């Protein structure tokens, strides 16, 4: 009888650890997507270069595999549009290597800003 209880506890602990390992890339993507949204809102007042540098720093902080090649930050003042886009993948493996899953992410943020005023002389 005790063996069944120990086995049940071991299976539940293994399931909990596997769930945390498989879900952590998704949670990190959500945090990075929120940071992308924040930087897109701040670009109304700042520059695309500053936002790009902050996003690259946030990617390192959240351990998201984003680099300069797969991060697009555009501030189009003529049309009044800010676009922040990234594309990356993260692989999660459960303990003992029994299963691995690759998450593919492509978060895109588009915000409107006040267009640059036209000057007619």
N, C-alpha and C positions, 0 to 999 in steps of 0.2 A: 504494500500500500504506500509506503513512504517513497519507494522508487518512482511511482507514478507522480507523486507530488513534486519531487525533485526534477523529474523530466518535464513536467508542465511548467514549472518555474523557469527552467533552462530555455524552453521553447519560447516562452513569453519574453524573457530578457533578450534572446536572440532576435525576436521579431521587433522589439523596441529599438534595439541598436540598428537593425537593418532599415527600419523606417526613418530613423534620424539620418542615417547615411544617404539614403535615397532622396530624402526631402531637403537636405541642406542646400544643394545647388539651386533648387527652386526658391528657397527663402533668400539666398544671396542675390538671385536675379531680381526678386521683388524689391530688395533694399537698393540695389543699383538702379533699377528703373525709377524708383522714387527720387533718387539723387539726380537722375537725368531730367526728371520733371522739374525739380527745384532749380537746376542750373538753367533750364530753358526759360523759366520764369525770371530768373535773375539777369538773363541776357538782354532784357529790355533796357537795362542800364549799363551793362558791361559789354565786353568784347567776346567774340567767338574763341579767340586764343586763350583767354583766361578761363572760360568755361571748359574748354578742351583739357587744359592742364588740371583743373579741379576734378574733372571726371576721370582722368587717368589716375590721379591720386586716389580717388574713391574706389576705382577698380582694384588697385593694389590693396587697399584697406579691406575690401570685402572679398578678396581673393577670387576676383572674376577675371577670366583670361581675355581682357580687352587691351589692345595696344593701339598705336597710332594708325595702323593699317586698317583696322576694322571698326573705327569710331569716326563718325561723320558729324561735324558740327557746322551748321550753316546759319548765318544771320543775314537775311535778305531784307534790307531796309527799304528798298524800292517797293516791294510788294507787301511789306509788313509781315514777314513770316520767319519764324525761327524753327529749324529742324535739327533734332538730335537723334542719331540712329547708331545702333551697334548690332553686330552679329557675331555670335560666339557659341561654343559648345562646351559642356562640362560633363565628364563621365563620373558616375558614382558606382562604387563597388561595395557589396555587402561583405561582412566578415567571412573569411576563409575563401573568398573569391568564387562563391557559388553562383553569383549573378551580378551582372553589371548593366547599367543603363546609361545611355548618352542623351542628355538633355540638349536640345537645340533651341537657342533663344535669339530673337530678333526684335528687341524693344525699339519702338519709334515714338518720339514725342514731337508734335507739331503745335506750336503756339502762335497766336497772332500778336503782333506788336503794333504800335502806332507807326504808320508809314512815314518815311522821311518826307518832310514838306517840300513841295516843288517850288522852286524859285523862278519866277518869270520877271525878267528885267526888260 
